[in-house]
Amino acid sequence: MINLNSKQRKLLEKNAHSLDPVVIVGGNGVTEGVTEKVNESMNHHELLKIKFNEFKDEKRELAEQLCSASGSTLVRIIGNIAILYKPAEKPADREFEKELNKLA
């Protein structure tokens, strides 16, 4: 997990604004399938939105559980949507690295 300061979080939050949720947590909660989908999606995207249709009272704990399973960082929870960040594996594919380093 990466420690982000408030400026870095704001930058990632701003970039995630136009994204649609890729993963939706429904009535079954965080299942193995949801965890696999998050892992798979984090391999293709640095920023990911997860929407909580159910388990809204437990969204922080569930989002942190998904972060631990995927090796990502929780950027912020806005309403019932969690924003996760994980740098791309290939340095050439890292879209936000330069900007984040400037704000460190």
N, C-alpha and C positions, 0 to 999 in steps of 0.2 A: 504494500500500500504506500502511496505517495502522500506526504504531508503537503497540503496546499494552504497558502495564506489567503486572506480575503480578496486581494486583488486578482490572484490566479483563479479563485472560484468565480468571481464576477466575469472574467474573460470567458471561462468555459460555459458558464450559465448563459451568457450572451450568444455564444456560438451554438448552443443547444436549443435556443429559442425556436428556431425554424424547423427543428427536427420533429418527426412524428414518433410516438412510442413504438418501439420494435417488439417489446415483450409486454404482455398483459398478465397480471396475476388475477386469476378468477376465483371461483368458488372452491377449488381444490387447494388453493394456497401455493406455496413454493414447493412444487413437486420436483422429482428428478428431471422431468421433461423441461420444466421452466429453467432449472439450473443449467441444463445442457444448452438450451436456447440462448441464455445469457452468455455462456462461455463461447459458443459459436459466433454470436453477434459481436462480442468483444474482439474476436480475431479479425473481423472485417471493418469495424468502426472504432474510432478512439472514444467517441462520445455516444452514449446510449441512454435513451429514455425508457423507463419502466413505469407502466401505469398500473395502479392498484384499483381494480374494480371492487374487490372484496378485501377483507383484512386491513381495512383502512386505519384501525386503531393500532395495529402492529406493524405499520409500514416501515418505520425506522429500523426495527429489529430485523425484519425480513430483508430490507435493502442491505443492511450491513452483512447479513448472512450471505446474500448473493455476491457482495463485494469480496468477501473472504473466499468464496468458492471460485470466483473468476480472477482473483488477483487484481481487482480494480479498486478505485477509490470513489467513495460517495462524495459527489460535488455538493449537492443540495437536494432537499425535498421541497417541492413547491406544490401545495395542494396535495393531490394524490399521485403525483408523478415524481419519481426519483431520477436524478441524473447521475450517471456513472462515467468515470473516465479511466482509461488505461492506455498508456502510450503504445503505439504500434511496435511490433517486434523489430521490424527493419527500420534503422535510423532514417533512411531516405523517405519512409512513409509517414514519419511523425509530423503531423500537420501543425500542432500547437507548441512544439518544443521550444522554438526560438522565442516566441511571445511569452511563454511561461517563464523561461529563464530570465528574461528582461525584468519581469515583475517579482522575481525571487528576492 
